Amino acid sequence: MTIWALADLHLAIAVPDKSMEIFGEPWIGYHQKIEENWRKKVSSEDLVLLPGDISWALRPEEARIDLNWIHQLPGTKLMIRGNHDYWWASLRQLAAITPPSIHLIQNNAFPWKGAVIGGARLWDTPEYNFDPYVRYAENPKARKIVESSGEPDREKIFSRELLRLEMSLKEMVKFPGKRIVMTHYPPISADLQPSKAAALLEQYGVTACVFGHVHNIPSTMKLFGERKGVTYSFVAGDYLNFDPLQIG
């Protein structure tokens, strides 16, 4: 009964023209890497946290193909929305396409075998940035799948996401067990300086937080860690070479 985490799958089974392989290594063969590493580690009794950017699908019916691909892998799966999960509709609409091994976090909490998991997407914030850690490389061919979120007011969105995070945290405290949070965007700087999101996690007694979103960070670069009782784990797929990380 182990908990694993892996963010930013960016599956393109439903929409092959958006395959992340256009970005080169480590994305070459990433669908195969995900499945092989997952099957090596994860058992049917385990839980896998997927903190956003699950599929490049645009509509729920397209996403059904990628969700069914995840469903055939071992374990129970728990997801939150990422900034590129354009297919993510209301929970009522998603219920029609979500296989039984997959559960969704949206302003709620999920109890599981002595733990309870919640979270929210979050958003960009001027509190911190990760430019010093990202290995940038121009790739004109990749521009066709890099899309703007179309939401210009970052502070407004971030404030709204903090409210959603707290809604989920309030649901979490209704259940006993170790408190684990998923966010898509990092909730804290790489050097663990105080932040608004981190303050909420500390206030509600969270012990672990997993997240992704940022790409092109060399796997040799060790970031984040523990601050005030919360262990922050960066689990972006390309950073982990698509190998799920055990949590706790």
C-alpha positions in Angstrom: 0.0 0.0 0.0 2.4 2.7 -1.3 1.7 6.2 -2.6 3.5 7.3 -5.7 3.4 10.6 -7.7 4.1 11.6 -11.3 3.0 14.9 -12.8 2.9 16.1 -16.4 2.2 13.0 -18.3 1.1 15.1 -21.3 -0.4 12.1 -23.0 -1.0 12.4 -26.7 -2.6 9.1 -27.5 -5.9 10.8 -28.3 -4.2 13.6 -30.3 -0.9 12.2 -31.7 0.0 15.5 -33.4 0.7 16.9 -30.0 3.2 14.3 -28.9 5.8 15.8 -26.6 8.5 13.8 -28.5 9.0 17.0 -30.6 10.9 18.4 -27.6 13.6 15.7 -27.9 15.2 14.0 -24.9 13.9 13.0 -22.4 10.5 12.9 -24.2 11.4 10.3 -26.8 9.3 7.3 -26.2 7.7 8.9 -23.1 4.4 6.9 -23.4 6.4 3.7 -23.2 8.6 5.0 -20.4 5.5 5.9 -18.3 4.0 2.4 -18.8 7.2 0.4 -18.2 8.2 2.4 -15.1 4.7 2.4 -13.7 4.3 -1.4 -14.1 7.7 -2.0 -12.5 6.8 -0.1 -9.3 3.0 0.2 -8.8 0.8 -2.6 -7.6 -2.9 -2.9 -7.6 -3.0 -2.0 -3.9 -1.1 1.3 -4.5 -2.3 4.9 -5.1 -0.7 7.1 -7.8 -1.0 10.9 -7.6 -1.1 12.7 -10.9 -0.8 16.5 -10.3 -2.0 17.9 -13.6 -1.3 18.2 -17.3 -2.6 14.7 -17.8 -3.7 14.8 -21.5 -3.4 17.1 -24.5 -7.0 16.4 -25.4 -9.3 19.4 -25.9 -12.6 17.8 -25.1 -13.8 15.2 -22.6 -14.6 12.6 -25.3 -11.0 12.9 -26.6 -9.6 12.7 -23.1 -11.6 9.4 -22.5 -9.0 7.7 -24.7 -6.0 8.8 -22.5 -7.9 8.2 -19.3 -8.7 4.6 -20.4 -5.0 4.2 -21.1 -4.2 5.3 -17.5 -7.0 3.1 -16.2 -5.4 -0.1 -17.6 -2.3 0.6 -15.5 -2.1 -0.8 -11.9 -3.4 1.0 -8.8 -5.9 3.7 -7.9 -5.2 7.0 -9.6 -6.0 10.5 -8.2 -5.8 13.6 -10.5 -6.0 17.4 -10.3 -6.2 19.7 -13.3 -3.2 21.3 -14.9 -3.0 24.4 -17.0 -3.0 22.3 -20.2 -5.9 20.1 -19.2 -8.3 21.9 -21.5 -10.6 18.8 -21.6 -11.3 19.2 -17.8 -15.0 20.1 -17.5 -17.3 20.0 -14.5 -17.1 17.0 -12.2 -20.6 16.0 -13.4 -19.5 16.0 -17.0 -16.2 14.2 -16.3 -18.1 11.5 -14.4 -19.3 10.2 -17.7 -15.8 9.6 -19.1 -13.8 8.7 -15.9 -13.0 5.0 -15.5 -13.5 3.4 -12.0 -9.8 3.4 -11.0 -9.5 7.2 -11.5 -10.7 9.8 -9.0 -10.6 13.6 -9.3 -9.7 16.4 -6.9 -11.6 19.6 -7.3 -12.5 21.5 -4.1 -12.7 18.2 -2.3 -10.7 15.6 -0.5 -10.0 11.9 -1.1 -9.4 9.6 1.9 -7.2 6.5 1.2 -5.9 3.9 3.6 -4.7 6.1 6.5 -4.1 9.2 4.3 -6.2 12.0 2.9 -5.3 13.8 -0.2 -6.5 17.2 -1.5 -5.2 20.1 -3.6 -5.6 22.7 -6.3 -4.0 23.7 -9.5 -2.5 27.1 -8.3 -1.0 29.5 -10.9 1.9 31.7 -11.6 2.8 34.1 -8.9 5.4 36.9 -8.6 6.4 35.4 -5.2 9.0 33.3 -7.0 10.1 32.0 -10.4 12.2 29.1 -11.7 14.0 30.7 -14.6 17.4 30.2 -12.9 16.9 26.5 -12.9 15.4 25.9 -16.3 17.7 24.8 -19.2 16.2 26.7 -22.1 16.7 25.6 -25.7 15.0 27.1 -28.7 13.0 24.6 -30.7 10.9 26.2 -33.4 9.2 22.9 -34.3 7.8 22.7 -30.8 5.9 26.0 -30.9 2.8 24.4 -32.4 1.9 22.6 -29.1 2.9 25.3 -26.7 -0.3 27.2 -26.1 -1.2 30.2 -24.0 -3.6 29.8 -21.2 -5.4 32.9 -22.4 -5.8 34.2 -18.9 -3.9 37.5 -18.5 -4.6 38.4 -14.8 -2.2 36.2 -13.0 -2.7 37.6 -9.6 -6.5 37.3 -9.8 -6.2 33.7 -10.9 -3.6 32.9 -8.2 -5.9 34.4 -5.5 -8.8 32.3 -6.8 -6.7 29.2 -6.7 -5.6 29.8 -3.1 -9.3 29.9 -2.2 -9.8 26.6 -4.0 -6.8 25.1 -2.2 -8.2 26.2 1.2 -11.6 24.7 0.3 -9.9 21.4 -0.3 -7.9 21.7 2.9 -11.1 22.3 4.9 -12.5 19.1 3.4 -9.3 17.2 4.3 -9.5 17.9 8.0 -12.8 16.1 8.2 -10.9 12.8 7.7 -8.2 11.2 9.9 -4.8 10.3 8.5 -1.7 11.8 7.0 -2.4 14.9 4.9 -1.0 15.0 1.4 -1.6 17.8 -1.1 -1.2 17.9 -4.9 -0.7 21.2 -6.7 0.1 21.5 -10.4 2.2 24.7 -10.1 4.9 24.7 -7.4 3.5 26.2 -4.1 6.9 27.4 -2.9 10.2 28.6 -4.3 13.0 26.0 -5.0 14.9 27.3 -1.9 11.8 27.1 0.3 11.2 30.8 1.1 7.9 31.6 2.7 4.9 31.8 0.4 1.1 32.2 0.6 0.4 28.6 -0.5 3.0 27.2 1.9 1.5 29.1 4.8 -1.9 27.4 4.1 -0.2 24.0 4.0 1.5 24.6 7.3 -1.8 26.0 8.8 -3.7 22.8 8.0 -1.0 20.3 9.1 -0.1 19.0 5.6 3.0 16.7 5.7 3.7 16.3 2.0 3.0 18.2 -1.2 3.7 17.0 -4.7 3.7 19.2 -7.9 5.2 19.6 -11.4 4.5 22.1 -14.2 8.1 23.3 -14.7 10.0 21.6 -17.4 13.6 21.3 -18.7 15.2 21.2 -15.2 18.1 18.8 -15.2 17.5 15.7 -13.0 20.8 16.2 -11.4 19.6 19.5 -9.8 18.1 18.8 -6.4 15.4 21.3 -5.5 12.9 21.8 -2.7 12.9 19.6 0.4 11.3 20.0 3.9 10.1 23.3 5.5 8.1 23.6 8.7 6.9 20.0 8.6 5.9 19.9 4.9 8.0 17.9 2.5 7.9 19.4 -1.0 8.5 17.0 -3.9 9.0 18.0 -7.5 7.6 15.2 -9.7 7.4 16.6 -13.2 7.6 13.6 -15.6 10.6 14.7 -17.6 12.5 15.6 -14.4 11.9 12.0 -13.1 12.4 10.4 -16.5 8.8 9.3 -16.1 9.6 7.1 -13.1 7.0 7.5 -10.3 8.4 8.8 -7.0 7.4 7.1 -3.8 5.8 9.6 -1.3 6.3 9.2 2.4 
